[in-house]
């Protein structure tokens, strides 16, 4: 009979421990496949492919390609920094800003 309060106390402690862990999980989740992030990252990889193609075809110098790759790395870094502020998500405004930067690099690839 004296063991019952000890078991109940242990059960209550475990219940609270699991409840605290379950509620912390969504906040610490890093969503690398969020649709806006996926769109930005897909565009960056497409631009990377286009830069390599332009160099192969002789339409772009290695120096120009290196500069464009550096611009893309900077955009990717911004995307990661923005996502780290909101559990792996980027806002519409952040998505819009990143897309404008990607558009600028994309136009430079096509010139």
PAZAPA-4460 file (N, C-alpha, C; in steps of 0.05 Angstrom, whole numbers, plus 32768, in hexadecimal, padded with zeros to 4 digits):
% residues 111
    n_x    n_y    n_z   ca_x   ca_y   ca_z    c_x    c_y    c_z   seq   type   mol
   8010   7FE8   8000   8000   8000   8000   8011   8019   8000     1      X     A
   8028   8018   800D   8039   8030   800E   8046   8035   7FF3     2      X     A
   8048   8021   7FE2   8054   8024   7FC8   8043   8033   7FB5     3      X     A
   8029   8033   7FB8   8017   8040   7FA6   801D   805E   7FA3     4      X     A
   8021   806D   7FB8   8028   808A   7FB4   8042   808E   7FA5     5      X     A
   8055   807C   7FA9   806F   807E   7F9B   806A   8079   7F7D     6      X     A
   805B   8065   7F76   8055   805F   7F5B   8045   8075   7F4D     7      X     A
   8032   8080   7F5C   8022   8097   7F51   8034   80AF   7F4C     8      X     A
   8046   80B5   7F5E   8058   80CB   7F5B   806A   80C7   7F43     9      X     A
   8075   80AE   7F40   8086   80A8   7F29   8076   80AA   7F0F    10      X     A
   805D   80A1   7F0F   804D   80A2   7EF7   8047   80BF   7EF0    11      X     A
   8041   80D0   7F04   803C   80EC   7EFF   8054   80FA   7EF3    12      X     A
   806C   80F3   7EFE   8085   80FF   7EF4   808A   80F8   7ED7    13      X     A
   8086   80DE   7ED0   808A   80D5   7EB5   8076   80E2   7EA2    14      X     A
   805D   80E4   7EAA   8049   80F1   7E9A   8050   810E   7E94    15      X     A
   8059   811C   7EA8   8061   8138   7EA3   8079   813A   7E91    16      X     A
   808C   8128   7E95   80A4   8128   7E84   809D   8123   7E67    17      X     A
   808C   8110   7E61   8084   810B   7E45   8073   8121   7E3A    18      X     A
   8062   812D   7E4A   8052   8143   7E41   8063   815B   7E39    19      X     A
   8078   8160   7E49   808A   8176   7E43   809A   8171   7E29    20      X     A
   80A2   8158   7E25   80B1   8151   7E0D   809F   8153   7DF4    21      X     A
   8086   814A   7DF6   8074   814B   7DDF   806E   8168   7DD7    22      X     A
   806B   817A   7DEA   8064   8195   7DE3   807C   81A4   7DD8    23      X     A
   8094   819B   7DDE   80AC   81A9   7DD5   80B4   81A0   7DB8    24      X     A
   80AB   8189   7DB0   80B2   817E   7D96   80AA   8190   7D7E    25      X     A
   8092   819A   7D7C   808B   81AB   7D65   809B   81C5   7D64    26      X     A
   80A2   81D0   7D7A   80B1   81E9   7D7A   80CE   81E5   7D71    27      X     A
   80D9   81CE   7D75   80F5   81C9   7D6E   80F7   81BC   7D53    28      X     A
   80E1   81B7   7D45   80E1   81A9   7D2B   80EC   81BC   7D16    29      X     A
   80FE   81B1   7D05   810B   81C1   7CF0   80FF   81B6   7CD6    30      X     A
   80EF   81C6   7CC8   80E1   81BE   7CB0   80F1   81C5   7C97    31      X     A
   8102   81B3   7C8F   8113   81B8   7C78   8104   81B5   7C5E    32      X     A
   80EC   81AA   7C5F   80DD   81A6   7C46   80C4   81B8   7C45    33      X     A
   80C5   81CE   7C53   80AF   81E1   7C52   80AD   81EB   7C35    34      X     A
   8094   81ED   7C2A   8091   81F4   7C0E   809F   820D   7C04    35      X     A
   80A0   8222   7C14   80AE   823A   7C0B   80CC   8235   7C0B    36      X     A
   80D6   8227   7C1F   80F3   8220   7C1F   80F9   820E   7C08    37      X     A
   80E8   81FB   7C02   80ED   81E9   7BEC   80EE   81F8   7BD1    38      X     A
   80DD   820B   7BCE   80DC   821B   7BB5   80F6   822B   7BB2    39      X     A
   80FF   8238   7BC7   8117   8248   7BC7   812F   8236   7BC0    40      X     A
   8131   8220   7BCE   8148   820E   7BCB   8148   8201   7BAF    41      X     A
   8130   81FB   7BA4   812E   81F0   7B89   8138   8204   7B75    42      X     A
   8130   821D   7B78   8139   8232   7B66   8158   8235   7B67    43      X     A
   8163   8234   7B80   8180   8237   7B83   818E   8220   7B75    44      X     A
   8185   8208   7B78   8192   81F1   7B6A   818F   81F3   7B4C    45      X     A
   8178   81FD   7B43   8174   8200   7B26   8188   8215   7B1B    46      X     A
   818B   822B   7B2A   819E   8240   7B22   81BA   8235   7B22    47      X     A
   81C1   8225   7B35   81DB   8219   7B36   81E0   8208   7B1C    48      X     A
   81CC   81F9   7B15   81CE   81E8   7AFC   81D1   81FA   7AE4    49      X     A
   81C2   8210   7AE2   81C4   8223   7ACC   81E0   8230   7ACA    50      X     A
   81EB   8237   7AE1   8205   8243   7AE1   821A   8230   7AD6    51      X     A
   8219   8217   7ADF   822C   8203   7AD5   8229   81FE   7AB7    52      X     A
   8210   81FF   7AAE   820B   81FB   7A91   8216   8212   7A81    53      X     A
   8213   822B   7A8A   821D   8242   7A7C   823C   8241   7A7A    54      X     A
   8249   8238   7A90   8266   8236   7A8F   826F   8220   7A7C    55      X     A
   8261   8209   7A7C   8267   81F3   7A6A   8265   81FC   7A4C    56      X     A
   8251   820C   7A47   824C   8215   7A2C   825E   822C   7A24    57      X     A
   826D   8237   7A37   827F   824D   7A31   8272   8268   7A31    58      X     A
   8259   826A   7A3A   824A   8283   7A3A   824F   8293   7A53    59      X     A
   825E   8288   7A67   8263   8296   7A80   8280   828E   7A89    60      X     A
   828E   82A2   7A93   82A9   829D   7A9D   82A7   8290   7AB9    61      X     A
   82BD   8283   7AC1   82BE   8277   7ADB   82BC   828C   7AF1    62      X     A
   82C7   82A3   7AEC   82C6   82B9   7B00   82A9   82C2   7B05    63      X     A
   829A   82C5   7AEF   827E   82CD   7AF1   826E   82B7   7AFE    64      X     A
   8273   829E   7AF8   8266   8287   7B04   826B   8287   7B22    65      X     A
   8284   828C   7B2A   828A   828C   7B47   827B   82A2   7B55    66      X     A
   8278   82B9   7B49   8269   82CF   7B55   824C   82C8   7B58    67      X     A
   8240   82BC   7B44   8224   82B4   7B45   8220   829E   7B5A    68      X     A
   8233   828B   7B5C   8231   8276   7B70   8233   8283   7B8C    69      X     A
   8244   8297   7B8F   8246   82A4   7BA9   822C   82B2   7BB0    70      X     A
   821F   82BF   7B9C   8205   82CB   7BA0   81F0   82B7   7BA9    71      X     A
   81F0   829F   7B9C   81DD   828A   7BA3   81E2   8280   7BBF    72      X     A
   81FC   827D   7BC7   8202   8274   7BE2   81F9   8288   7BF7    73      X     A
   81FB   82A2   7BF0   81F1   82B7   7C02   81D3   82B5   7C05    74      X     A
   81C5   82B0   7BEF   81A7   82AD   7BF1   81A0   8295   7C01    75      X     A
   81AE   827E   7BFD   81A9   8266   7C0C   81AE   826B   7C2A    76      X     A
   81C3   8279   7C30   81C9   8280   7C4C   81B3   8291   7C59    77      X     A
   81A8   82A4   7C49   8192   82B4   7C53   8179   82A3   7C58    78      X     A
   8174   8291   7C45   815D   827F   7C48   815F   826F   7C62    79      X     A
   8177   8264   7C67   817B   8254   7C7F   8178   8265   7C98    80      X     A
   8183   827D   7C97   8181   828F   7CAF   8164   8296   7CB4    81      X     A
   8155   829C   7C9F   8139   82A3   7CA2   8129   828B   7CAD    82      X     A
   812F   8274   7CA3   8120   825C   7CAC   8127   8255   7CC9    83      X     A
   813F   825B   7CD1   8147   8255   7CED   8138   8266   7D01    84      X     A
   812E   827C   7CF8   811F   828E   7D0A   8102   8285   7D0E    85      X     A
   80F8   8273   7CFD   80DC   826B   7CFF   80D9   824D   7CFC    86      X     A
   80E9   823D   7D0B   80E6   8220   7D0B   80E6   8213   7CEF    87      X     A
   80F6   821D   7CDD   80F9   8211   7CC3   80E6   821C   7CAE    88      X     A
   80D8   8231   7CB4   80C5   823D   7CA1   80D0   8258   7C98    89      X     A
   80C8   8261   7C80   80CD   827C   7C78   80B2   8289   7C72    90      X     A
   80AF   82A2   7C78   8096   82B0   7C74   8093   82B7   7C56    91      X     A
   807B   82C0   7C4F   8077   82C8   7C33   8088   82E0   7C2C    92      X     A
   808B   82F3   7C3F   809C   830A   7C39   80B9   8302   7C35    93      X     A
   80C3   82EF   7C46   80DE   82E5   7C43   80E1   82D6   7C28    94      X     A
   80CD   82C6   7C21   80CD   82B8   7C08   80CE   82CC   7BF1    95      X     A
   80BF   82E1   7BF2   80BE   82F5   7BDD   80DA   8302   7BDA    96      X     A
   80E6   8309   7BF1   8101   8316   7BF0   8116   8303   7BE4    97      X     A
   8115   82EA   7BEC   8128   82D6   7BE0   8123   82D2   7BC3    98      X     A
   810A   82D2   7BBA   8103   82CE   7B9E   810E   82E6   7B8E    99      X     A
   810C   82FE   7B99   8116   8315   7B8A   8134   8313   7B86   100      X     A
   8142   830A   7B9B   815F   8306   7B98   8165   82F0   7B84   101      X     A
   8156   82DB   7B84   815A   82C5   7B71   8154   82CF   7B55   102      X     A
   8140   82DF   7B51   813A   82EA   7B37   8151   82FB   7B2C   103      X     A
   815E   830A   7B3E   8175   831A   7B36   818C   8308   7B2C   104      X     A
   8192   82F4   7B3B   81A7   82E1   7B33   819F   82D3   7B19   105      X     A
   8186   82CB   7B17   817D   82BD   7AFF   8180   82CE   7AE6   106      X     A
   8179   82E7   7AE8   817D   82F9   7AD1   819A   82FC   7AC9   107      X     A
   81AC   82FB   7ADD   81C9   82FD   7AD7   81D3   82E4   7AC9   108      X     A
   81C7   82CD   7AD0   81CF   82B4   7AC3   81C8   82B5   7AA5   109      X     A
   81B0   82C0   7A9F   81A7   82C0   7A84   81B4   82D5   7A72   110      X     A
   81C3   82E7   7A7D   81D0   82FC   7A6C   81E8   82F2   7A5D   111      X     A
***
